[in-house]
């Protein structure tokens, strides 16, 4: 608890000034975040102790790239390379072999649904994919959280067309009395 309200006001003003310096000084987001956290910590600790002014050290950051992502912060890096569905589709098609069959997946609803094969996301419907002959677990999720799953057998050098029925996880019809 603060015993001196004027000290509390000074600490609050100090925190606000440090935050504005970080934001208005065009500091990168991570540096502004560090300034805000330091200002809050300093303001809180100054209220409980009668310490002298503290030196605030800002982290040295290098900005790389044109998107504003920090080169030293792992959570701000933008992903590079193809999206996961492209990587998963390529992996299935590379392991298909010479006897590959085709799996054609269509949506049972007019809108786009999202498809997973053996728990790997492969993209939206409609989807045609070359797979090694065998059984696969197919999971499809619609835009309104409806879903359907089944086991699909892909024939050797043939095509299997599938339009899974999607079921809603909640009641779609009810009666009010």
N, C-alpha and C positions, 0 to 999 in steps of 0.2 A: 504494500500500500504506500502511496506517496504521502509524505508528510508536508511537503512544501509544494503548493500549487504553482508557484511561479517557476520552480525548478522543472515541474512537469511540463509547463508551457514551453520552456526553453528547449527541453529534450524533444518535444513534439515538433517544434519549429526546426530544430537541427535535422531531424529525420526527413522532414518535408523538403528542406533545402538540398540535402544530399540526393534525394530521389530526383528532384527537378534538374539538378546538375547532370545526373546520369541520363535522363530522358532528353532534355533539351540540348545537351551537349553532343547529341548524335552518337552516343556510345552504342555499341552493339547490344542486342537484347540481353545476352548473357552477362555483359559488364553492367548494364543497368540493373539486372536482377541481383548481381553481387552487391552493388551499391545499396539497393533497397534493403537487402538482408543485413548488411553491415550497419546501415542507419537504424534499423529496427532494433538490432542487438545492442548497439551503442546506446540508443535512447532508453531501452529497458534496463541495461546495467547501470547507466548513469543515475537512474531514479533510485536505485537501491544502495548505491555507494556514492560517496562524495569524491569520486576520482577526478583527476584533472582531465583535460581534453585528450582524446586518444588519437593516435595517428591511424588513418585509414589507408590501407594499401590496396590498390585496385589490381586485379589480375592483368597480366600482359596477354593480349589476344591478337592473333593474326587473322585477318579476314581473307578467305580465299574464295574465288568464284564470284560470279555476278549475282547469285541469289541471296546473298546476305548470310549464308550458313557459316558458322564458325569452324575453322579447321581444327581446333583443339577440343571441341565439345562433341562427344559421340552421339548425343541425343538430338542434335540439330543437323546431322548430315543427311543429305538427300540420297536416296538409293540410286544406284547406277545399274545399268544392264536391263535386260528384259523383265517384264512382270512375271510373278510366280506361275500364272496359268500357262504362259508360253514355255517356261522352263519345264513344267510338268508334262505338257503335251509333247515336247521334243523328246523327253525321257521315255515316254510310252512308245512313241514312234520309232526311236532308235532301237528299242528292245523288241520290236515287233517281228523282225526276222523275215525270211522270204515267204513264209506261209501266212502272212498277216491278213487279218480280216478287218472289215470296217464296221464301226459302230456309229450309227446315225441317231442322234438324240434330238427329239423335237419336244416342245413344250405342249402340254395338254391344255394350257390356257393361252389366250391371245398375247399375253405379255411375256417378257423375257424371264426365264428362270436360270438359276445358277447351278452348275453341275460339278460334282466331285466323283472321281473314280478311285476306289481303294483309298479313300480319305485324302486324296490330292485334288485340289481345285484345278479344273481344266478349262473353265470359261463359261460363257453364257450360251443359251440355246438360240437358234439351232446350231448343232455341233456335229461335225463329222471327224472321226478320229481313227487312225490306223492302229490296231492293237494286235498283240500276239494272240493266237487262239487260246481260249480258256474261259474261266468264269471270273467275273469282276463284280465287286459291290458298287452299285450305282446309287448315289444320293443326289436328289434334286431339291432345291429350295426356291420357292416363288417369291415375288416381290412383297407379298403380304404375310410372310412367315409361314405359308403353307409348305408342306414338304412331302416327299415320297421317296422310298428307297426299295431296292430290289436287287436280286442277283441276276446278272445278265451273262449269257454264254455267247461268246464271239466265235463264229465258225471259221474254219481255215479257208482262206481265199474267198470268203463270202461276205455278205453285208447283213447286219442285224439292225433293224429299225425299231426304236423304242420311243414311246410317248408315255412316260410314267404319270399315273394319276396322283395329283397333289391333294393332300388332306389338310384341313385347317386344324390347328392345335386347340381351337375353341369352338364353341357352338356357333354356327352361322345363322340358325333360325331359332327363334324363341317366341313364346306366346305371353302376352300381358293380359292378365285377368283382373 
